[in-house]
Amino acid sequence: MGKFLITGGCGFIGSTLARALVGRGEGVRILDDLSTGRLDRAPSEAEVIVGSVTDVALVEQAMDGVDGCFHLAAVASVPRCQEDWTGTSAVNLGGTVAVFSAARRASTPVVYASSAAVYGANPEVPLREGTRVRPLSAYGADKLACELHARVATLTQGVPATGLRFFNVYGAGQDPSSPYSGVISIFCDRLRAGSPLTVYGDGLQVRDFVHVDDVVAFLIAAMEHPATRPEVFNICRGVGTSILGLASTVADVLGVTADIRHGPPRNGDIPASIGDPRSAARRFGWVPRTGLHDGLAKMLTEQKPRHHQGAGVRTFPKGNEGVSRSSASGAP
């Protein structure tokens, strides 16, 4: 058993990972600024520090004494990154550098979230790790820059850093009302309410959907196999699904008929994003096990995480970032 830091651990993927680690008997510490995460998502066994990854001193404190760090904290909204370029880059890139810097004190392994956004509108499908990267968004550019800093961290700073390029992650715990939420949670929410679905453009855009349980399995496997050289892997199923096909599948799982309305195409919408998962499968001995239909059924039937009451709260200096919870309350 060890103890692990999860930045962004009160978010969708981070809280799912936290619960999985606690279930394995591991210690968990979370650093989250609660800009999109919620305290009630974290398991009661976790220690939670409320604050930003841009606070270098706080990141160093959070990193102290852990056996590894899962770095998931980010501003994952592409539109927000376009609008607030400097502010979001301070979190997405600056926060990642702060994590690597803190990790080098004890050569702490870091598994960090990258994104399929680094590929941009690349016609080479399926996308492989060696495919040319050419991001079209500030978010994708920051994620690519994080990979470059991870290379430096591994080669010159003694930090074993492994990057995982997440494709379209879905599962229970996504908030359909959030602008950070994926299309699946939005479709599920609207169909459950009997509302029409809005599909932008012709709906033939293809995406690679991967269930959060498989993503968590890859995160843990990557931590169990620390990098000895710079490494980055696609985290995907390698199966493409059109947006219209997704709407049909969600409706089928719910046993309803989808009322689809078409909106205008969105600028910069990528026609096809399908990854090649074979490199990650070879490295970690794991392949995604959850098909889309089964994953949707699981997502729609799982109960929401239980709410916990906080305890052991303390405030850090400056009055902005901070409360920490010891063993009591608690991205994409």
C-alpha positions in Angstrom: 0.0 0.0 0.0 1.1 3.5 -0.7 -0.2 7.1 -0.6 -1.0 9.0 -3.8 -1.7 12.6 -4.7 -4.5 13.3 -7.2 -4.6 16.8 -8.5 -8.2 17.5 -9.7 -9.3 14.7 -7.5 -12.8 16.2 -6.9 -13.6 16.1 -10.6 -15.2 13.4 -12.7 -12.1 11.3 -13.5 -10.2 12.2 -10.4 -12.9 11.2 -7.9 -13.5 7.9 -9.8 -9.7 7.2 -9.5 -9.7 8.3 -5.8 -12.5 5.8 -5.0 -10.7 3.0 -6.9 -7.5 3.6 -5.0 -9.2 3.7 -1.6 -10.9 0.4 -2.5 -7.4 -1.0 -3.0 -6.4 0.1 0.4 -4.2 3.0 -0.8 -3.9 6.3 0.9 -5.2 9.2 -1.1 -4.5 13.0 -0.9 -6.4 15.3 -3.2 -5.5 18.8 -4.4 -8.4 20.6 -6.1 -9.5 24.3 -6.4 -13.2 23.3 -6.7 -13.7 25.4 -9.8 -15.5 22.5 -11.3 -15.0 19.7 -8.8 -17.1 19.1 -5.7 -16.0 18.1 -2.2 -18.8 15.6 -1.9 -17.3 13.5 -4.8 -14.2 12.5 -2.9 -14.2 9.4 -0.7 -14.4 10.1 3.0 -11.1 8.3 3.5 -9.2 10.9 1.4 -7.3 13.9 2.7 -8.4 16.9 0.7 -6.5 20.2 0.2 -8.5 22.9 -1.4 -6.2 25.1 -3.5 -4.7 25.6 -7.0 -2.0 23.8 -8.8 -0.7 27.2 -9.7 0.3 27.7 -6.0 3.9 26.4 -6.1 4.3 26.2 -2.3 0.9 24.4 -1.9 1.8 21.9 -4.6 5.1 21.2 -2.9 3.2 20.7 0.4 0.7 18.4 -1.2 3.5 16.3 -2.9 5.3 15.8 0.4 5.5 12.1 1.5 3.5 10.6 -1.4 4.6 7.6 -3.5 3.2 9.0 -6.7 1.1 11.8 -8.2 -1.8 11.5 -10.7 -1.9 15.0 -12.3 -5.5 15.5 -13.6 -6.2 19.1 -12.7 -6.9 21.3 -15.7 -9.3 23.7 -17.3 -10.8 21.3 -19.8 -13.2 23.6 -21.6 -11.8 24.4 -25.1 -14.0 27.6 -25.5 -12.8 28.9 -22.1 -9.2 28.3 -23.1 -9.8 30.2 -26.3 -11.4 33.1 -24.4 -9.0 33.3 -21.4 -5.8 32.2 -23.0 -3.4 33.4 -20.4 -5.5 32.4 -17.3 -6.2 28.9 -18.5 -2.6 28.4 -19.7 -1.4 29.3 -16.2 -3.4 26.3 -14.9 -3.0 23.8 -17.7 0.7 24.4 -18.4 2.0 26.4 -15.4 0.3 24.0 -13.0 1.8 21.0 -14.7 5.3 22.5 -14.5 4.6 23.2 -10.8 3.8 19.5 -10.3 6.9 18.3 -12.1 9.0 20.7 -10.1 7.6 19.5 -6.8 8.0 15.9 -7.9 11.8 16.2 -8.6 12.6 16.7 -4.9 12.0 13.0 -4.3 11.9 11.7 -7.9 8.2 11.1 -7.3 6.5 9.3 -10.3 3.9 11.4 -12.1 1.1 10.1 -14.3 -0.4 13.0 -16.1 -3.4 13.6 -18.3 -2.7 14.7 -21.8 -5.4 14.8 -24.5 -6.3 13.7 -28.0 -6.6 17.5 -28.7 -2.8 17.4 -29.4 -3.6 15.8 -32.8 -6.0 18.5 -34.0 -7.8 17.8 -37.3 -5.4 15.1 -38.4 -6.6 13.1 -41.4 -4.5 10.1 -40.4 -6.9 7.7 -38.7 -6.5 5.8 -36.4 -4.3 8.3 -34.6 -1.1 6.8 -33.3 1.4 8.2 -30.7 3.8 8.8 -33.6 1.2 10.7 -35.7 2.1 14.3 -36.4 0.7 16.5 -33.6 -0.9 19.8 -34.7 -3.3 21.2 -32.1 -6.0 23.7 -33.2 -6.9 25.0 -29.7 -5.1 26.7 -26.8 -6.1 23.6 -24.7 -4.4 21.2 -27.1 -1.4 23.4 -27.4 -1.0 23.5 -23.6 -1.4 19.7 -23.4 1.3 19.3 -26.0 3.6 21.7 -24.1 2.9 19.6 -21.0 4.3 16.5 -22.8 7.4 18.5 -23.7 8.0 19.5 -20.1 7.4 15.9 -19.0 10.2 14.9 -21.4 12.5 17.4 -19.6 11.3 16.2 -16.2 12.1 12.6 -17.1 15.4 13.2 -18.9 17.0 15.9 -16.8 15.1 16.2 -13.5 14.8 12.5 -12.5 11.0 12.5 -12.5 9.4 9.4 -14.0 6.6 11.0 -16.0 4.0 9.1 -18.1 1.5 10.9 -20.2 -1.9 9.5 -21.2 -3.7 11.1 -24.1 -7.4 10.8 -23.1 -9.9 10.5 -25.9 -13.7 11.0 -25.2 -14.1 9.8 -21.6 -17.6 9.2 -20.2 -19.2 7.6 -17.2 -21.3 8.2 -14.0 -20.4 11.4 -12.3 -20.4 13.8 -15.2 -22.5 16.9 -14.7 -24.7 17.4 -17.9 -25.3 21.0 -16.9 -21.5 21.8 -16.9 -19.8 23.3 -20.0 -17.0 20.8 -19.3 -19.4 17.8 -19.7 -19.1 15.4 -22.6 -21.8 14.9 -25.3 -22.8 11.5 -23.7 -23.9 13.0 -20.4 -25.8 15.7 -22.2 -27.6 13.3 -24.4 -28.5 11.0 -21.5 -29.8 13.9 -19.5 -32.0 15.3 -22.3 -33.4 12.0 -23.4 -34.3 11.1 -19.8 -36.1 14.4 -19.6 -37.9 13.7 -22.9 -36.2 16.7 -24.5 -34.9 16.9 -28.1 -31.2 16.5 -28.9 -29.3 19.1 -30.7 -26.7 17.7 -33.2 -24.4 20.2 -34.7 -23.8 19.8 -38.4 -24.7 16.5 -40.1 -23.9 14.4 -37.0 -21.5 12.2 -38.9 -18.5 13.4 -36.9 -16.8 10.3 -35.4 -15.4 10.0 -31.9 -13.7 7.4 -29.8 -15.6 6.9 -26.5 -13.8 5.2 -23.6 -15.4 4.4 -20.2 -14.0 6.1 -17.1 -13.4 2.7 -15.5 -11.0 1.7 -18.3 -9.3 5.1 -18.0 -8.8 4.5 -14.2 -7.4 1.1 -14.9 -4.8 2.7 -17.3 -4.0 5.4 -14.8 -3.2 2.8 -12.1 -1.3 0.5 -14.4 0.8 3.5 -15.6 1.7 4.3 -11.9 2.6 0.6 -11.4 5.0 0.8 -14.3 6.9 4.0 -13.8 8.6 5.5 -16.9 12.3 5.2 -17.4 12.2 7.4 -20.5 9.6 9.9 -21.8 6.4 8.1 -22.7 2.9 9.1 -23.8 0.1 6.8 -24.7 -3.4 6.9 -26.3 -6.2 6.0 -23.9 -9.0 5.0 -26.1 -10.9 1.9 -27.5 -9.9 2.4 -31.1 -13.6 2.2 -32.1 -15.3 5.1 -33.9 -18.9 6.1 -33.2 -20.7 8.9 -35.1 -22.7 11.5 -33.1 -25.9 10.3 -34.7 -24.9 6.7 -33.9 -24.3 7.7 -30.3 -27.7 9.4 -30.1 -29.3 6.2 -31.4 -27.4 4.0 -28.9 -28.3 6.2 -25.9 -31.9 6.1 -26.9 -31.8 2.3 -27.3 -30.4 1.9 -23.8 -33.0 4.2 -22.4 -35.8 2.5 -24.4 -36.9 5.8 -25.9 -37.0 7.5 -29.4 -34.6 10.3 -30.0 -36.0 13.6 -31.3 -32.9 15.0 -33.1 -32.7 18.6 -34.2 -29.7 19.7 -36.3 -27.9 22.9 -35.6 -25.3 24.8 -37.6 -21.8 23.2 -37.8 -19.4 24.4 -35.2 -16.2 26.1 -36.2 -13.2 23.8 -35.9 -15.2 20.6 -35.3 -12.9 17.7 -36.1 -14.5 15.2 -38.6 -12.9 12.1 -37.1 -11.0 11.3 -33.9 -10.2 7.7 -33.4 -7.1 6.5 -31.5 -5.0 3.4 -31.8 -4.9 1.8 -28.3 -2.3 -1.0 -29.1 0.8 0.8 -27.7 -0.8 1.3 -24.3 -2.1 -2.3 -24.3 1.4 -3.6 -24.9 3.0 -1.4 -22.3 0.5 -2.0 -19.5 -1.1 -5.3 -20.3 -4.6 -3.9 -20.3 -7.2 -3.3 -23.0 -10.5 -1.4 -22.6 -13.2 -3.9 -21.5 -16.3 -1.7 -21.6 -18.2 -1.5 -24.9 -20.3 1.6 -25.6 -23.7 0.0 -25.0 -22.6 -1.7 -21.8 -20.9 1.4 -20.6 -24.0 3.6 -21.2 -26.1 1.1 -19.4 -23.7 1.1 -16.5 -23.6 4.9 -16.5 -27.3 5.2 -16.4 -27.9 2.8 -13.6 -25.1 3.6 -11.2 -25.9 5.6 -8.1 -24.4 9.0 -7.6 -21.5 9.2 -5.2 -22.6 9.6 -1.6 -22.2 13.0 0.1 -19.8 13.2 3.1 -19.5 15.7 5.8 -16.2 17.5 6.2 -14.0 17.5 9.3 -10.5 18.5 10.3 -10.8 21.7 8.2 -8.0 24.3 8.3 -7.3 27.4 6.4 -4.1 28.3 4.6 -2.6 31.8 4.5 -3.9 34.3 2.0 -7.5 33.2 2.7 -8.2 32.1 -0.9 -7.1 28.6 -1.4 -7.8 26.9 1.3 -9.1 24.2 3.4 -7.6 20.8 4.0 -9.5 17.9 5.2 -7.8 14.9 6.9 -9.6 11.7 6.4 -13.1 13.2 6.2 -14.7 15.1 3.3 -13.9 15.7 -0.2 -11.2 17.4 -14.6 -11.9 16.3 -18.2 
